[in-house]
Amino acid sequence: MSQNISELNLTSITNEKLVHFINYQLPITNKDLKEILLKEFKNRNLEYRHLYNFQLNELDIKNSLHLIDDCLFEKNIPKPPLVGNFYPIVRRLKNFLMTSEELKGKRLKTFDYIFDQLFLADDFIEIISEDKIQELNENDVFITFKNKFQQFPNQNVLKRITLKSSIIVIDKDNYYKGYKRISIHKDNSVIKELILA
């Protein structure tokens, strides 16, 4: 960036161009730029909790971003190391998905931005695009996730999915990178649940 950061004015650009600007600056390490972006996210009412590290009390943007329903997500989030506190939770999530009787013989599917939030290998989850929803059937189970304020995909997309298949909801609650619980839903009812945190 050749311009002085304190002179940076992003108010006139669209949300999409803001995301492009951020993606061009990666990784975001400059504290002043982090503060400017944080103010910009707040002014635009963009949901940024998936980019905010509450332990460090700052934005943590290392990978390019998606903007979905006014919510910012990192793409291609690195998988956690096979050690540490988070790995056992990821392992429990994977075991739940692979061994639950309710999921035997089912194909697990989701969107790319949701998959990135799962921190799982992609060898047993198929990533689909929104235009493939009409191809879902009773042998498919779609993985969604929610945080304290939003559900992904949004309700309009979710209605189309639940007409065709069961869903799994990964509840991230207020976690930056983590999970609170996972549940399997069929016909708008929870049929199985596991608390992860």
C-alpha positions as CSV (number, residue, x, y, z in Angstrom):
1,M,0.0,0.0,0.0
2,S,1.6,3.3,-1.1
3,Q,-1.1,5.4,0.6
4,N,-0.8,6.3,4.3
5,I,-3.2,4.0,6.2
6,S,-4.6,6.8,8.3
7,E,-5.8,8.5,5.0
8,L,-7.5,5.4,3.8
9,N,-11.2,5.9,3.0
10,L,-13.2,2.9,2.1
11,T,-16.7,4.3,2.6
12,S,-17.4,4.9,-1.1
13,I,-16.8,1.3,-2.3
14,T,-19.3,-1.5,-2.3
15,N,-19.1,-4.4,0.1
16,E,-17.9,-6.7,-2.7
17,K,-15.1,-4.2,-3.6
18,L,-14.2,-4.0,0.1
19,V,-13.7,-7.8,0.1
20,H,-11.6,-7.6,-3.1
21,F,-9.5,-4.9,-1.4
22,I,-9.0,-7.0,1.7
23,N,-8.1,-10.1,-0.4
24,Y,-5.5,-8.0,-2.3
25,Q,-3.9,-7.0,1.1
26,L,-3.5,-10.4,2.6
27,P,-2.4,-11.3,5.2
28,I,-3.8,-8.4,7.2
29,T,-1.1,-7.8,9.8
30,N,-1.0,-4.0,10.2
31,K,-2.8,-3.0,13.4
32,D,-4.0,0.3,12.0
33,L,-5.5,-1.4,8.9
34,K,-7.2,-3.9,11.2
35,E,-8.8,-1.1,13.1
36,I,-9.9,0.7,9.9
37,L,-11.4,-2.6,8.6
38,L,-13.1,-3.3,12.0
39,K,-14.7,0.2,11.9
40,E,-15.7,-0.3,8.3
41,F,-17.4,-3.7,9.1
42,K,-19.3,-2.2,11.9
43,N,-20.4,0.8,9.8
44,R,-21.6,-1.5,7.1
45,N,-23.3,-3.9,9.6
46,L,-21.2,-6.8,8.2
47,E,-21.0,-9.8,10.5
48,Y,-17.3,-10.4,11.1
49,R,-17.2,-12.7,14.1
50,H,-15.6,-15.5,12.0
51,L,-12.7,-13.2,11.4
52,Y,-12.3,-11.9,15.0
53,N,-10.1,-13.6,17.5
54,F,-11.6,-12.9,20.9
55,Q,-8.5,-14.2,22.7
56,L,-6.3,-11.7,20.9
57,N,-9.1,-9.1,20.8
58,E,-8.4,-8.3,17.1
59,L,-9.2,-9.2,13.5
60,D,-7.3,-12.2,12.3
61,I,-7.5,-12.4,8.5
62,K,-5.0,-14.6,6.8
63,N,-7.0,-16.1,3.9
64,S,-9.1,-14.6,1.2
65,L,-12.7,-13.9,2.1
66,H,-16.3,-14.8,1.1
67,L,-19.2,-12.4,1.6
68,I,-22.4,-14.4,2.2
69,D,-25.6,-12.7,3.5
70,D,-23.6,-9.8,4.9
71,C,-21.3,-12.2,6.7
72,L,-17.6,-12.5,6.1
73,F,-15.9,-15.9,6.0
74,E,-12.3,-16.9,5.3
75,K,-11.8,-19.3,2.4
76,N,-9.6,-22.4,2.7
77,I,-9.0,-22.2,6.4
78,P,-6.0,-24.3,7.4
79,K,-7.0,-27.5,9.2
80,P,-6.0,-27.5,12.9
81,P,-2.9,-29.3,14.0
82,L,-3.3,-32.9,15.2
83,V,-2.4,-31.7,18.7
84,G,-3.9,-29.2,21.2
85,N,-7.3,-28.6,22.7
86,F,-9.2,-28.2,19.4
87,Y,-8.2,-31.4,17.8
88,P,-10.2,-33.7,20.1
89,I,-13.4,-31.7,19.3
90,V,-12.8,-32.0,15.6
91,R,-12.2,-35.7,16.1
92,R,-15.5,-36.0,18.0
93,L,-17.3,-34.2,15.2
94,K,-15.8,-36.4,12.5
95,N,-16.6,-39.6,14.5
96,F,-20.2,-38.4,14.9
97,L,-20.6,-37.8,11.2
98,M,-19.0,-41.1,10.3
99,T,-20.5,-43.4,12.8
100,S,-24.0,-42.1,13.6
101,E,-26.6,-44.8,12.7
102,E,-28.9,-42.1,11.3
103,L,-26.2,-41.2,8.7
104,K,-25.3,-44.7,7.6
105,G,-25.6,-45.0,3.8
106,K,-26.1,-41.2,3.4
107,R,-24.1,-38.8,1.4
108,L,-22.9,-35.7,3.3
109,K,-23.0,-32.5,1.3
110,T,-22.5,-28.8,1.9
111,F,-21.4,-25.5,0.4
112,D,-17.7,-24.5,0.2
113,Y,-18.0,-21.6,2.7
114,I,-19.7,-23.9,5.3
115,F,-17.1,-26.7,4.7
116,D,-14.3,-24.2,5.4
117,Q,-15.8,-23.7,8.9
118,L,-15.8,-27.4,9.7
119,F,-12.0,-27.9,9.7
120,L,-12.5,-31.5,8.4
121,A,-10.8,-33.3,5.5
122,D,-13.0,-33.4,2.4
123,D,-12.7,-37.2,1.8
124,F,-16.3,-37.9,3.0
125,I,-18.1,-34.6,2.5
126,E,-19.1,-33.5,-1.0
127,I,-19.0,-29.8,-1.7
128,I,-21.9,-28.6,-4.0
129,S,-23.0,-25.3,-5.3
130,E,-26.4,-23.7,-4.7
131,D,-27.7,-24.7,-8.2
132,K,-27.3,-28.4,-7.2
133,I,-29.9,-28.2,-4.4
134,Q,-32.6,-29.5,-6.8
135,E,-30.5,-32.7,-7.1
136,L,-30.6,-33.5,-3.4
137,N,-32.7,-36.5,-2.3
138,E,-33.5,-38.6,0.7
139,N,-30.1,-40.3,0.6
140,D,-28.4,-36.9,1.0
141,V,-27.8,-35.0,4.3
142,F,-26.9,-31.4,4.0
143,I,-24.5,-29.8,6.6
144,T,-25.4,-26.3,7.7
145,F,-24.1,-24.2,10.5
146,K,-25.2,-21.4,12.7
147,N,-23.6,-19.0,15.1
148,K,-25.3,-17.0,17.8
149,F,-27.0,-14.7,15.3
150,Q,-27.3,-16.3,11.9
151,Q,-27.9,-19.7,10.2
152,F,-26.1,-20.7,7.0
153,P,-27.3,-21.0,4.4
154,N,-30.1,-18.5,4.9
155,Q,-33.7,-19.5,5.5
156,N,-34.7,-19.1,1.8
157,V,-32.0,-21.6,0.7
158,L,-32.6,-23.8,3.8
159,K,-36.3,-24.3,2.9
160,R,-35.4,-25.7,-0.5
161,I,-32.9,-28.1,1.1
162,T,-35.2,-29.4,3.9
163,L,-37.8,-30.3,1.3
164,K,-35.4,-32.8,-0.2
165,S,-33.1,-34.1,2.5
166,S,-32.3,-34.2,6.2
167,I,-29.9,-31.6,7.6
168,I,-27.0,-31.5,10.1
169,V,-26.6,-28.3,12.1
170,I,-23.2,-27.4,13.4
171,D,-23.8,-24.8,16.1
172,K,-20.7,-22.6,16.5
173,D,-22.5,-20.4,19.0
174,N,-20.1,-17.5,19.7
175,Y,-16.8,-19.4,18.9
176,Y,-14.2,-17.8,16.6
177,K,-13.0,-21.2,15.4
178,G,-14.8,-24.0,17.2
179,Y,-18.2,-25.7,17.8
180,K,-20.7,-26.0,20.6
181,R,-22.9,-28.8,19.4
182,I,-24.0,-30.9,16.4
183,S,-27.5,-32.1,15.7
184,I,-29.2,-34.2,13.0
185,H,-32.6,-32.9,11.9
186,K,-35.3,-34.7,10.0
187,D,-38.8,-33.3,9.3
188,N,-37.9,-30.2,11.4
189,S,-37.2,-32.3,14.5
190,V,-33.9,-33.1,16.1
191,I,-33.3,-36.8,16.0
192,K,-29.8,-36.9,17.4
193,E,-27.5,-34.4,19.1
194,L,-23.9,-34.2,20.5
195,I,-22.6,-31.5,22.8
196,L,-19.0,-30.6,21.6
197,A,-18.0,-27.9,24.0
